[in-house]
C-alpha cells in the first residue's frame, strides 16, 4: 500500500469564527474515521509560531527554508491506502470538514521504512 500526504496551506482555510468549532469537530471526526478504517498514519499542523531553519551537514543552522521555497504551513495528514482513488476520496472528506481543497501527493516507496 502507498502512503499519501493530504495537506492544505493555512491561508486556504478561511472559516468564519462562528464556524470554527464545527470545522474542528468535523475534521476530528474524519480523522477518527480514518483511524477506525486502519488507514491513518499521522496527522497534524505545523506550529507556525516556530520559524523553519536549514541545518547543513556540518551543523550550521540558517534561518528560513531553501531559496524560492514557499514556507510550509497548514495541516497535514498521512494515510496508507491501496489506491490513488482511495486517497482522492479521503481528501474529499477532509476538504469538506476543513472547508478547503486538499493537495494529494504519494510518497515514493522506501524499502527501509
C-alpha positions as a Markdown table, in Angstrom:
| # | Residue | x | y | z |
|---|---|---|---|---|
| 1 | Unk | 0.0 | 0.0 | 0.0 |
| 2 | Unk | 1.1 | 3.6 | -0.6 |
| 3 | Unk | 1.3 | 6.4 | 1.9 |
| 4 | Unk | -0.4 | 9.6 | 0.8 |
| 5 | Unk | 0.2 | 13.1 | 2.1 |
| 6 | Unk | -3.1 | 15.1 | 2.1 |
| 7 | Unk | -2.5 | 18.7 | 3.0 |
| 8 | Unk | -3.5 | 22.3 | 2.8 |
| 9 | Unk | -1.8 | 25.7 | 3.5 |
| 10 | Unk | -3.1 | 27.8 | 6.3 |
| 11 | Unk | -4.2 | 30.6 | 4.1 |
| 12 | Unk | -6.6 | 28.2 | 2.2 |
| 13 | Unk | -8.6 | 27.6 | 5.4 |
| 14 | Unk | -10.8 | 30.8 | 5.7 |
| 15 | Unk | -13.5 | 30.0 | 8.2 |
| 16 | Unk | -15.7 | 32.5 | 10.0 |
| 17 | Unk | -15.1 | 32.5 | 13.7 |
| 18 | Unk | -18.6 | 31.2 | 14.4 |
| 19 | Unk | -18.0 | 28.1 | 12.2 |
| 20 | Unk | -14.6 | 27.2 | 13.6 |
| 21 | Unk | -15.8 | 24.9 | 16.3 |
| 22 | Unk | -17.8 | 22.9 | 13.7 |
| 23 | Unk | -14.7 | 22.7 | 11.5 |
| 24 | Unk | -12.7 | 21.3 | 14.4 |
| 25 | Unk | -15.4 | 18.8 | 15.3 |
| 26 | Unk | -15.9 | 17.6 | 11.7 |
| 27 | Unk | -12.2 | 17.4 | 10.9 |
| 28 | Unk | -11.6 | 15.3 | 14.1 |
| 29 | Unk | -14.5 | 13.1 | 13.0 |
| 30 | Unk | -12.9 | 12.4 | 9.6 |
| 31 | Unk | -9.5 | 11.6 | 11.3 |
| 32 | Unk | -11.3 | 9.2 | 13.7 |
| 33 | Unk | -13.0 | 7.6 | 10.7 |
| 34 | Unk | -9.5 | 7.1 | 9.1 |
| 35 | Unk | -8.2 | 5.6 | 12.4 |
| 36 | Unk | -11.2 | 3.3 | 12.6 |
| 37 | Unk | -10.6 | 2.2 | 9.0 |
| 38 | Unk | -7.0 | 1.4 | 9.8 |
| 39 | Unk | -5.6 | 3.8 | 7.2 |
| 40 | Unk | -4.4 | 6.6 | 9.5 |
| 41 | Unk | -0.6 | 7.0 | 9.8 |
| 42 | Unk | 0.0 | 10.6 | 11.1 |
| 43 | Unk | -1.6 | 14.0 | 11.1 |
| 44 | Unk | -1.3 | 17.5 | 12.5 |
| 45 | Unk | -0.5 | 21.0 | 11.7 |
| 46 | Unk | 2.8 | 22.8 | 11.7 |
| 47 | Unk | 3.5 | 25.2 | 14.6 |
| 48 | Unk | 3.6 | 28.4 | 12.7 |
| 49 | Unk | 5.0 | 30.2 | 15.8 |
| 50 | Unk | 8.3 | 28.3 | 15.3 |
| 51 | Unk | 10.3 | 29.5 | 12.3 |
| 52 | Unk | 11.8 | 26.9 | 10.0 |
| 53 | Unk | 15.6 | 26.6 | 9.7 |
| 54 | Unk | 18.0 | 24.8 | 7.4 |
| 55 | Unk | 20.7 | 22.6 | 9.0 |
| 56 | Unk | 23.8 | 21.7 | 7.0 |
| 57 | Unk | 25.9 | 18.6 | 7.3 |
| 58 | Unk | 28.4 | 20.4 | 9.4 |
| 59 | Unk | 25.7 | 21.5 | 11.8 |
| 60 | Unk | 25.4 | 25.1 | 10.6 |
| 61 | Unk | 21.9 | 26.4 | 11.2 |
| 62 | Unk | 20.4 | 29.1 | 8.9 |
| 63 | Unk | 17.1 | 30.8 | 9.4 |
| 64 | Unk | 14.4 | 30.1 | 6.7 |
| 65 | Unk | 13.9 | 27.5 | 4.0 |
| 66 | Unk | 15.6 | 26.7 | 0.7 |
| 67 | Unk | 15.6 | 29.8 | -1.6 |
| 68 | Unk | 12.5 | 30.2 | -3.7 |
| 69 | Unk | 10.6 | 27.7 | -1.5 |
| 70 | Unk | 7.3 | 28.6 | 0.0 |
| 71 | Unk | 7.3 | 28.3 | 3.8 |
| 72 | Unk | 5.4 | 25.2 | 4.6 |
| 73 | Unk | 2.5 | 25.7 | 6.9 |
| 74 | Unk | -1.1 | 24.4 | 7.4 |
| 75 | Unk | -2.4 | 20.9 | 8.1 |
| 76 | Unk | -1.1 | 17.5 | 7.1 |
| 77 | Unk | -2.5 | 14.0 | 7.2 |
| 78 | Unk | -0.7 | 10.9 | 6.1 |
| 79 | Unk | -2.9 | 7.9 | 5.2 |
| 80 | Unk | -1.8 | 4.5 | 3.9 |
| 81 | Unk | -4.2 | 3.4 | 1.1 |
| 82 | Unk | -4.5 | 0.8 | -1.6 |
| 83 | Unk | -5.1 | 3.2 | -4.5 |
| 84 | Unk | -4.8 | 6.8 | -5.6 |
| 85 | Unk | -8.6 | 6.8 | -6.0 |
| 86 | Unk | -9.0 | 6.0 | -2.3 |
| 87 | Unk | -6.6 | 8.9 | -1.5 |
| 88 | Unk | -8.8 | 11.2 | -3.5 |
| 89 | Unk | -11.9 | 10.0 | -1.7 |
| 90 | Unk | -10.3 | 10.7 | 1.7 |
| 91 | Unk | -9.0 | 14.1 | 0.5 |
| 92 | Unk | -12.6 | 15.0 | -0.4 |
| 93 | Unk | -13.8 | 14.1 | 3.1 |
| 94 | Unk | -11.1 | 16.2 | 4.6 |
| 95 | Unk | -11.9 | 19.1 | 2.2 |
| 96 | Unk | -15.5 | 19.1 | 3.3 |
| 97 | Unk | -14.5 | 19.0 | 7.0 |
| 98 | Unk | -11.8 | 21.7 | 6.7 |
| 99 | Unk | -13.8 | 23.8 | 4.2 |
| 100 | Unk | -10.9 | 24.0 | 1.7 |
| 101 | Unk | -9.3 | 22.0 | -1.1 |
| 102 | Unk | -6.7 | 19.4 | -0.3 |
| 103 | Unk | -3.4 | 18.7 | -2.1 |
| 104 | Unk | -2.7 | 14.9 | -2.5 |
| 105 | Unk | 0.8 | 13.5 | -3.0 |
| 106 | Unk | 2.1 | 10.0 | -2.9 |
| 107 | Unk | 5.2 | 9.1 | -1.1 |
| 108 | Unk | 7.8 | 7.1 | -3.1 |
| 109 | Unk | 8.3 | 3.5 | -1.8 |
| 110 | Unk | 11.3 | 3.2 | 0.6 |
| 111 | Unk | 12.0 | -0.5 | 1.4 |
| 112 | Unk | 13.9 | 0.7 | 4.6 |
| 113 | Unk | 10.8 | 2.3 | 6.0 |
